[in-house]
Amino acid sequence: MDPHDPTRLHTALLVEPDHTSRRVRRQHRRQAHDLRASQRAARRAAYNAEQAAARAEAVGIRYLPRAGEPGPAGLRSWRRLRVPAHQDTTAALQGAYPFLAEAGLGSDGVFVGQDLYAGGSFVYDPWVLYQRGVITAPNLVLAGIVGAGKSALAKSLYTRSIPFGRRVYVPGDPKGEHTKIAELVGGRAIVLGHGLPARLNPLDEGYRPSGLSDTEWATTLAARRRDLIGALAETVLTRPLSPLEHTAVDLALRATVAQASVPILPMVVDRILSPDLGDDPDGRLAEDGRLVGHALRRLVAGDLQGLFDGPSTVRFDPTAPMVSLDLSRLAENTALLSVLMSCSSAWMESALADPNGGQRWVIYDEAWRLMAYPALLRRMDAQWRLARHLGIANLLIFHKLSDLDNVGDAGTATRALASSLLANAETRIIYRQESDQLGITGDLLALTGTEQKLLPTLGTGQGLWRIKDRSYLVQAQLHPAELAAFDTSQRFSEKS
């Protein structure tokens, strides 16, 4: 073995016996120290050489000067950029952090306005969102105080949908706000009122859906007429019909349809009050239907005379871009308003049941008036539950969600129906609300505390959109032509 091997020397220091001389041991320690020093020097030299090579490479790279390249196209700034430092809490800065911004609903659909949180455009279309699985119920609820801009939003939604092939039905317009819009888009507004030529026959055949055989159509028509007369009678009586009254109505309607090619309501009323002897052998049928007969007589000979007592002078055209029933001449008579709504809803149902009818908006304005009548409320609830099957999107417009508390007593079936309308609408749009409405609005819509505090501060045209569990703050934007057409305060703002 080499006597100068450093490993041998180091080992020798460990294993040499005690009798080795002190001089030899000192020599071995010195050799080991010198070896370690030489190794450190070698490593240091290698590191210095590596750093020198890196510095040489960096020096060889050509960098732009701080002020940029010389010349007119050098993009040179006249001073150095200094960004002031900003300090804030994470609660405030998280809104500006780009990866926490809401992604939005995509670009397919109708342009509404600007998403004030994300800064981009906000687009909404219930049919597109349903196809993508974002929502499962294509119904909307819109609430806002007077002057908040909810009416303009509703009009912009359905008018901008018309170029996409959608049609619009307004079964009852108590203030006549949609009449002008219907005329502008090439549709029709049916204006009803005392002294006007328009008259509706509740027993009209109406629109026949495609694909129905004669037998199926006859059965459907008979059931629709029976349900409609029952709803009209319940509305005037303000109570459900008894089984005896249902029998009286059914027999009178059957006898009228058998004898008249165009049955009208006065014929049914006469049959109820004076039934045929063949239908009333014991003479008790007239007594059973006396109350319902006099209730329906109010539609043909009382304060509602002239509107339902003859053949229709207008027709419901389901192929028109928009059809609106203008009830502004009769808005002060709540009973008449609900009767008209029942008739128009029956007309629409036959059109809505058509599998080839396409996609349609159904607008219920001033909903607080309509929901006060159980018969009409049940009809609305049926349409909302069948919205996906019928291909329609219902829009219910409120002033405030506390209006639901005025629909029947707590725990009643009427209140349950009103609440189900809200439950079957996965799109809730809340415009400005008064401070005393925040509690009930937050409870019904499961709003957070921050969202509740936001509602009283919303400006005109600003709304909180709750689409399932996602929230958006949207500023609606209107074209000047739309703003002029949708303005509902024109009379108030006109100078005398």
C-alpha positions as CSV (number, residue, x, y, z in Angstrom):
1,M,0.0,0.0,0.0
2,D,1.2,3.5,-0.8
3,P,2.5,5.1,2.4
4,H,1.4,8.5,1.1
5,D,-2.2,7.5,0.4
6,P,-4.3,10.1,2.3
7,T,-6.9,7.4,3.1
8,R,-4.3,5.3,4.6
9,L,-3.0,8.2,6.7
10,H,-6.5,9.0,7.9
11,T,-7.2,5.4,8.7
12,A,-3.9,5.2,10.5
13,L,-4.9,8.0,12.8
14,L,-7.9,5.9,13.8
15,V,-6.3,2.5,14.1
16,E,-2.7,3.2,15.1
17,P,-1.9,1.7,18.4
18,D,-1.1,3.8,21.4
19,H,2.6,3.0,21.3
20,T,3.0,5.0,18.0
21,S,5.3,7.9,18.6
22,R,3.9,11.4,19.0
23,R,6.0,12.7,16.2
24,V,4.5,10.2,13.7
25,R,0.9,11.0,14.8
26,R,1.6,14.8,14.5
27,Q,2.9,14.2,11.0
28,H,-0.2,12.2,10.0
29,R,-2.5,15.0,11.3
30,R,-0.6,17.6,9.3
31,Q,-0.9,15.6,6.1
32,A,-4.7,15.2,6.6
33,H,-5.1,18.9,7.2
34,D,-3.1,19.7,4.0
35,L,-5.3,17.4,2.0
36,R,-8.5,19.0,3.1
37,A,-7.2,22.4,2.4
38,S,-6.2,21.4,-1.1
39,Q,-9.7,20.0,-1.8
40,R,-11.3,23.2,-0.6
41,A,-9.1,25.3,-2.8
42,A,-9.9,23.1,-5.8
43,R,-13.7,23.5,-5.2
44,R,-13.3,27.3,-4.8
45,A,-11.3,27.6,-8.0
46,A,-14.0,25.6,-9.9
47,Y,-16.8,27.8,-8.5
48,N,-14.9,31.0,-9.4
49,A,-14.3,29.8,-12.9
50,E,-18.1,29.0,-13.3
51,Q,-19.0,32.5,-12.0
52,A,-16.5,34.1,-14.3
53,A,-17.9,32.3,-17.3
54,A,-21.5,33.4,-16.4
55,R,-20.4,37.0,-16.0
56,A,-18.6,36.9,-19.3
57,E,-21.8,35.5,-21.0
58,A,-23.9,38.2,-19.4
59,V,-21.6,40.9,-20.5
60,G,-21.8,39.6,-24.0
61,I,-25.7,40.1,-24.1
62,R,-26.9,43.4,-25.5
63,Y,-29.6,45.0,-23.5
64,L,-31.8,48.0,-24.4
65,P,-31.0,51.2,-22.5
66,R,-33.4,52.3,-19.7
67,A,-34.8,55.1,-21.8
68,G,-35.3,52.8,-24.9
69,E,-33.6,52.8,-28.3
70,P,-32.9,56.2,-29.9
71,G,-34.9,57.4,-32.8
72,P,-38.6,58.3,-33.5
73,A,-39.7,54.6,-33.4
74,G,-37.8,53.7,-30.3
75,L,-40.9,53.9,-28.0
76,R,-38.7,55.8,-25.6
77,S,-40.4,57.3,-22.5
78,W,-39.3,60.7,-21.3
79,R,-39.2,59.6,-17.7
80,R,-39.0,56.4,-15.7
81,L,-42.3,54.7,-14.9
82,R,-43.0,54.8,-11.2
83,V,-46.1,53.1,-9.9
84,P,-47.2,54.3,-6.4
85,A,-47.6,51.6,-3.8
86,H,-51.1,50.7,-2.6
87,Q,-52.0,48.9,0.5
88,D,-55.4,47.4,1.2
89,T,-57.1,44.5,2.9
90,T,-57.7,41.1,1.2
91,A,-61.4,41.7,1.4
92,A,-61.1,44.6,-0.9
93,L,-58.4,43.4,-3.2
94,Q,-60.0,40.0,-3.9
95,G,-62.5,41.8,-6.2
96,A,-59.7,43.1,-8.4
97,Y,-57.8,39.8,-8.5
98,P,-58.5,38.5,-12.0
99,F,-58.8,34.8,-11.2
100,L,-61.6,35.5,-8.7
101,A,-63.9,37.3,-11.2
102,E,-67.1,35.6,-12.4
103,A,-66.7,33.9,-15.7
104,G,-70.1,35.0,-16.9
105,L,-72.8,33.1,-18.9
106,G,-71.1,33.1,-22.2
107,S,-71.8,35.1,-25.4
108,D,-74.8,33.1,-26.8
109,G,-78.1,34.9,-26.3
110,V,-79.6,38.4,-25.9
111,F,-77.4,41.2,-24.8
112,V,-78.6,42.8,-21.6
113,G,-75.9,45.3,-20.5
114,Q,-72.7,45.4,-18.5
115,D,-71.6,43.1,-15.7
116,L,-70.5,45.6,-13.2
117,Y,-68.4,43.1,-11.3
118,A,-66.4,41.5,-14.2
119,G,-66.6,44.6,-16.4
120,G,-67.6,42.6,-19.5
121,S,-70.9,42.2,-21.4
122,F,-73.8,40.4,-19.8
123,V,-75.8,38.1,-22.1
124,Y,-78.9,36.1,-21.1
125,D,-81.1,33.6,-22.8
126,P,-83.2,31.1,-20.8
127,W,-83.4,28.6,-23.7
128,V,-79.6,28.6,-24.2
129,L,-78.9,28.3,-20.5
130,Y,-81.3,25.4,-20.3
131,Q,-79.7,23.5,-23.2
132,R,-76.3,24.0,-21.5
133,G,-77.6,22.7,-18.2
134,V,-77.1,26.0,-16.3
135,I,-80.7,26.2,-15.3
136,T,-83.5,23.6,-15.2
137,A,-86.5,25.9,-15.1
138,P,-86.8,28.6,-17.8
139,N,-88.9,31.0,-15.7
140,L,-88.0,34.4,-14.4
141,V,-89.2,36.6,-11.5
142,L,-88.5,40.4,-11.7
143,A,-89.1,42.7,-8.8
144,G,-88.3,46.4,-8.3
145,I,-89.9,49.6,-7.0
146,V,-91.5,52.1,-9.4
147,G,-88.9,53.9,-11.4
148,A,-86.1,51.4,-11.0
149,G,-86.2,50.3,-14.6
150,K,-87.7,46.8,-14.4
151,S,-90.3,47.5,-17.1
152,A,-87.6,48.6,-19.6
153,L,-85.6,45.5,-18.8
154,A,-88.6,43.2,-19.4
155,K,-89.3,44.9,-22.8
156,S,-85.7,44.8,-23.9
157,L,-85.5,41.1,-23.1
158,Y,-88.5,40.0,-25.1
159,T,-88.0,42.5,-28.0
160,R,-84.4,41.6,-28.5
161,S,-85.4,37.9,-28.6
162,I,-87.8,38.4,-31.5
163,P,-85.0,38.4,-34.1
164,F,-84.0,35.0,-32.8
165,G,-87.4,33.6,-33.7
166,R,-89.1,33.9,-30.4
167,R,-92.7,35.2,-30.0
168,V,-94.2,37.2,-27.2
169,Y,-97.6,36.8,-25.5
170,V,-98.8,39.3,-22.9
171,P,-102.1,37.8,-21.6
172,G,-102.9,40.8,-19.6
173,D,-101.5,44.4,-19.7
174,P,-103.3,46.4,-17.0
175,K,-101.5,49.6,-17.8
176,G,-101.3,49.4,-21.6
177,E,-97.5,49.6,-21.5
178,H,-97.0,46.8,-24.1
179,T,-99.4,48.1,-26.7
180,K,-96.9,50.4,-28.4
181,I,-94.2,47.8,-28.3
182,A,-96.5,45.2,-30.0
183,E,-97.2,47.6,-32.8
184,L,-93.5,48.5,-33.2
185,V,-92.4,44.9,-33.7
186,G,-95.2,44.1,-36.1
187,G,-97.5,42.3,-33.7
188,R,-101.0,43.2,-32.4
189,A,-102.5,44.6,-29.3
190,I,-106.1,43.8,-28.5
191,V,-107.7,46.7,-26.6
192,L,-110.8,45.8,-24.6
193,G,-113.2,48.2,-22.9
194,H,-116.7,49.4,-22.7
195,G,-117.8,51.1,-25.9
196,L,-114.9,49.6,-27.9
197,P,-115.6,47.3,-30.9
198,A,-113.4,44.4,-29.6
199,R,-115.3,41.6,-28.0
200,L,-114.2,38.1,-26.8
201,N,-116.2,34.9,-26.9
202,P,-114.8,32.7,-24.1
203,L,-116.2,29.6,-25.9
204,D,-114.3,30.2,-29.2
205,E,-112.6,27.1,-30.5
206,G,-109.3,29.1,-30.6
207,Y,-106.1,27.8,-32.1
208,R,-106.0,24.1,-33.0
209,P,-102.6,22.6,-32.4
210,S,-101.1,20.6,-35.3
211,G,-101.1,16.8,-35.0
212,L,-104.4,16.4,-33.3
213,S,-107.1,14.2,-34.7
214,D,-110.7,15.3,-34.8
215,T,-111.6,13.1,-31.8
216,E,-108.6,14.4,-29.8
217,W,-109.4,18.0,-30.7
218,A,-113.1,17.6,-29.8
219,T,-112.1,16.2,-26.4
220,T,-109.5,18.9,-25.8
221,L,-111.9,21.6,-26.8
222,A,-114.7,20.3,-24.5
223,A,-112.3,20.1,-21.5
224,R,-110.9,23.6,-22.1
225,R,-114.4,25.1,-22.4
226,R,-115.5,23.4,-19.2
227,D,-112.5,24.5,-17.3
228,L,-112.8,28.1,-18.6
229,I,-116.5,28.5,-17.6
230,G,-115.7,27.0,-14.2
231,A,-112.8,29.4,-13.7
232,L,-115.0,32.4,-14.8
233,A,-117.7,31.3,-12.4
234,E,-115.2,30.8,-9.5
235,T,-113.7,34.2,-10.2
236,V,-117.1,36.0,-10.0
237,L,-118.2,33.9,-7.0
238,T,-114.8,34.2,-5.3
239,R,-115.1,30.6,-4.2
240,P,-114.7,27.1,-5.7
241,L,-117.7,25.5,-7.4
242,S,-119.6,22.7,-5.6
243,P,-120.0,19.3,-7.3
244,L,-123.7,20.1,-8.1
245,E,-122.7,23.4,-9.7
246,H,-120.0,21.6,-11.8
247,T,-122.8,19.2,-13.0
248,A,-125.1,22.1,-13.9
249,V,-122.3,23.8,-15.9
250,D,-121.3,20.6,-17.7
251,L,-124.8,19.7,-18.8
252,A,-125.6,23.2,-20.0
253,L,-122.4,23.5,-22.0
254,R,-122.9,20.1,-23.6
255,A,-126.5,21.0,-24.7
256,T,-125.3,24.4,-26.0
257,V,-122.5,23.0,-28.1
258,A,-124.8,20.3,-29.5
259,Q,-127.3,22.9,-30.8
260,A,-125.1,25.9,-31.8
261,S,-122.2,25.9,-34.3
262,V,-120.8,29.0,-32.5
263,P,-121.7,28.7,-28.8
264,I,-121.7,31.9,-26.8
265,L,-121.9,32.5,-23.1
266,P,-125.5,33.8,-23.0
267,M,-126.7,30.4,-24.3
268,V,-124.9,28.6,-21.5
269,V,-126.3,31.0,-18.9
270,D,-129.9,30.3,-20.2
271,R,-129.3,26.6,-20.1
272,I,-128.0,26.7,-16.5
273,L,-131.0,28.8,-15.3
274,S,-133.5,26.9,-17.4
275,P,-132.2,23.4,-18.1
276,D,-133.8,21.0,-20.6
277,L,-136.4,18.6,-19.1
278,G,-134.3,15.7,-20.4
279,D,-131.4,16.8,-18.2
280,D,-133.5,17.8,-15.2
281,P,-136.3,15.2,-14.8
282,D,-136.8,15.9,-11.1
283,G,-136.6,19.7,-11.4
284,R,-133.6,20.1,-9.0
285,L,-130.9,20.9,-11.6
286,A,-132.1,24.5,-11.9
287,E,-131.9,25.0,-8.2
288,D,-128.4,23.4,-8.1
289,G,-127.0,25.8,-10.7
290,R,-128.9,28.9,-9.7
291,L,-126.0,30.7,-8.1
292,V,-123.4,29.9,-10.7
293,G,-125.9,30.8,-13.4
294,H,-126.5,34.3,-11.9
295,A,-122.7,34.7,-11.5
296,L,-122.1,34.0,-15.2
297,R,-125.1,36.2,-16.1
298,R,-123.0,39.1,-14.7
299,L,-120.7,38.6,-17.7
300,V,-123.5,39.0,-20.2
301,A,-126.1,41.3,-18.6
302,G,-124.4,43.1,-15.7
303,D,-121.5,45.5,-15.3
304,L,-119.4,43.3,-17.7
305,Q,-122.0,43.4,-20.5
306,G,-120.8,44.0,-24.0
307,L,-117.5,42.1,-23.7
308,F,-118.4,38.4,-23.6
309,D,-122.0,38.2,-24.7
310,G,-121.5,37.5,-28.5
311,P,-119.2,36.1,-31.1
312,S,-115.6,37.4,-31.0
313,T,-114.7,40.3,-33.2
314,V,-110.9,39.7,-32.8
315,R,-108.9,36.6,-33.2
316,F,-105.8,35.3,-31.4
317,D,-103.0,34.9,-33.9
318,P,-100.3,32.7,-32.5
319,T,-98.0,33.3,-35.5
320,A,-97.7,37.0,-34.9
321,P,-94.4,38.2,-33.4
322,M,-96.2,39.6,-30.4
323,V,-99.8,39.6,-29.1
324,S,-100.8,41.7,-26.1
325,L,-104.2,42.1,-24.4
326,D,-104.5,45.7,-23.4
327,L,-106.7,46.0,-20.3
328,S,-105.9,49.6,-19.4
329,R,-109.5,50.7,-20.0
330,L,-110.8,48.2,-17.4
331,A,-108.0,48.2,-14.8
332,E,-110.2,49.7,-12.1
333,N,-112.5,46.7,-12.2
334,T,-110.4,43.9,-10.6
335,A,-113.1,41.2,-11.2
336,L,-113.3,42.1,-14.8
337,L,-109.6,42.1,-15.1
338,S,-109.3,38.6,-13.8
339,V,-112.1,37.4,-16.1
340,L,-110.3,38.8,-19.1
341,M,-107.1,37.2,-18.0
342,S,-108.8,33.8,-17.7
343,C,-110.2,34.1,-21.2
344,S,-106.9,35.2,-22.8
345,S,-105.0,32.5,-20.9
346,A,-107.4,29.9,-22.3
347,W,-106.7,31.2,-25.8
348,M,-103.0,31.0,-25.3
349,E,-103.0,27.5,-23.8
350,S,-104.2,26.0,-27.1
351,A,-101.4,27.8,-28.9
352,L,-98.8,26.9,-26.3
353,A,-99.7,23.3,-26.5
354,D,-98.7,23.2,-30.2
355,P,-95.5,21.1,-30.5
356,N,-94.5,23.2,-33.5
357,G,-95.3,26.5,-31.9
358,G,-91.6,27.4,-31.2
359,Q,-90.1,29.2,-28.3
360,R,-92.2,31.9,-26.7
361,W,-92.1,34.5,-23.9
362,V,-95.2,34.8,-21.7
363,I,-95.2,38.1,-19.7
364,Y,-97.3,38.5,-16.6
365,D,-97.1,42.2,-15.7
366,E,-98.6,43.7,-12.4
367,A,-98.6,40.1,-11.0
368,W,-99.9,41.2,-7.6
369,R,-103.3,41.9,-9.3
370,L,-103.5,38.5,-11.1
371,M,-102.4,36.3,-8.2
372,A,-105.3,37.4,-6.0
373,Y,-107.7,35.0,-7.9
374,P,-107.2,31.3,-7.2
375,A,-108.6,30.1,-10.5
376,L,-106.2,32.3,-12.5
377,L,-103.3,31.4,-10.1
378,R,-103.9,27.7,-10.8
379,R,-103.8,28.3,-14.5
380,M,-100.5,30.2,-14.2
381,D,-99.0,27.6,-12.0
382,A,-99.8,24.9,-14.6
383,Q,-98.1,26.9,-17.3
384,W,-95.0,27.4,-15.1
385,R,-94.7,23.7,-14.3
386,L,-95.0,22.8,-18.0
387,A,-92.7,25.5,-19.2
388,R,-90.0,23.1,-20.4
389,H,-92.5,20.8,-22.1
390,L,-94.2,23.8,-23.8
391,G,-91.0,25.6,-24.8
392,I,-92.0,28.8,-23.0
393,A,-90.3,31.2,-20.6
394,N,-92.6,32.9,-18.1
395,L,-91.7,36.3,-16.7
396,L,-93.5,37.4,-13.6
397,I,-93.1,41.1,-12.7
398,F,-93.6,42.4,-9.1
399,H,-93.0,45.6,-7.3
400,K,-91.8,43.8,-4.2
401,L,-91.6,40.1,-3.1
402,S,-93.7,40.9,0.0
403,D,-96.7,41.0,-2.4
404,L,-96.7,37.2,-2.1
405,D,-97.8,37.6,1.5
406,N,-101.1,39.2,0.2
407,V,-102.0,36.1,-1.7
408,G,-104.2,34.1,0.6
409,D,-103.6,33.3,4.3
410,A,-100.5,31.6,5.5
411,G,-100.8,27.8,5.1
412,T,-103.5,27.9,2.5
413,A,-103.3,26.3,-0.9
414,T,-103.4,29.7,-2.6
415,R,-100.3,30.8,-0.7
416,A,-98.6,27.6,-1.6
417,L,-99.4,28.1,-5.3
418,A,-98.0,31.6,-5.1
419,S,-94.8,30.4,-3.4
420,S,-94.4,27.6,-6.0
421,L,-94.2,30.2,-8.8
422,L,-91.1,31.6,-7.1
423,A,-89.7,28.2,-6.4
424,N,-90.0,27.2,-10.1
425,A,-88.1,30.3,-11.3
426,E,-84.4,29.8,-11.1
427,T,-83.7,33.3,-12.5
428,R,-84.5,36.0,-10.0
429,I,-83.8,39.6,-10.9
430,I,-84.1,42.2,-8.1
431,Y,-84.0,45.9,-8.8
432,R,-83.9,48.6,-6.2
433,Q,-85.9,47.8,-3.0
434,E,-86.8,49.9,0.0
435,S,-84.9,49.2,3.2
436,D,-87.9,47.7,4.9
437,Q,-88.2,45.0,2.2
438,L,-84.6,43.6,2.7
439,G,-85.5,41.1,5.3
440,I,-88.3,39.3,3.4
441,T,-86.5,39.6,0.1
442,G,-83.3,38.1,1.6
443,D,-85.3,35.2,3.2
444,L,-87.2,34.3,0.1
445,L,-84.2,34.4,-2.2
446,A,-81.5,33.3,0.3
447,L,-79.5,36.5,-0.3
448,T,-76.2,37.1,1.6
449,G,-75.9,40.1,3.9
450,T,-73.8,41.9,1.4
451,E,-76.4,41.4,-1.4
452,Q,-79.2,42.6,0.9
453,K,-77.3,45.8,1.7
454,L,-76.7,46.4,-2.0
455,L,-80.4,46.5,-3.0
456,P,-81.3,50.0,-1.6
457,T,-78.2,51.5,-3.3
458,L,-78.9,50.3,-6.9
459,G,-79.3,53.0,-9.5
460,T,-81.8,53.1,-12.4
461,G,-81.4,50.1,-14.6
462,Q,-79.1,48.3,-12.2
463,G,-80.2,44.9,-10.9
464,L,-79.0,41.9,-8.9
465,W,-79.4,38.8,-11.0
466,R,-79.5,35.5,-9.1
467,I,-79.3,32.6,-11.5
468,K,-79.4,29.4,-9.3
469,D,-76.5,29.9,-6.9
470,R,-74.6,32.5,-9.0
471,S,-75.0,36.3,-8.6
472,Y,-74.4,39.1,-11.1
473,L,-74.7,42.9,-10.7
474,V,-75.8,44.1,-14.1
475,Q,-76.4,47.6,-15.6
476,A,-79.0,47.3,-18.4
477,Q,-78.1,49.3,-21.5
478,L,-80.7,50.6,-24.0
479,H,-80.5,52.0,-27.4
480,P,-81.9,55.6,-27.7
481,A,-84.8,54.3,-29.8
482,E,-85.5,51.6,-27.2
483,L,-85.3,54.2,-24.4
484,A,-87.9,56.4,-26.2
485,A,-90.2,53.4,-26.8
486,F,-89.9,51.9,-23.4
487,D,-90.3,55.1,-21.4
488,T,-93.3,54.7,-18.9
489,S,-93.0,58.1,-17.3
490,Q,-93.7,60.2,-20.5
491,R,-97.0,61.5,-19.3
492,F,-95.6,62.5,-15.9
493,S,-92.6,64.3,-17.5
494,E,-94.6,66.1,-20.1
495,K,-94.8,69.9,-19.7
496,S,-98.3,71.4,-19.6
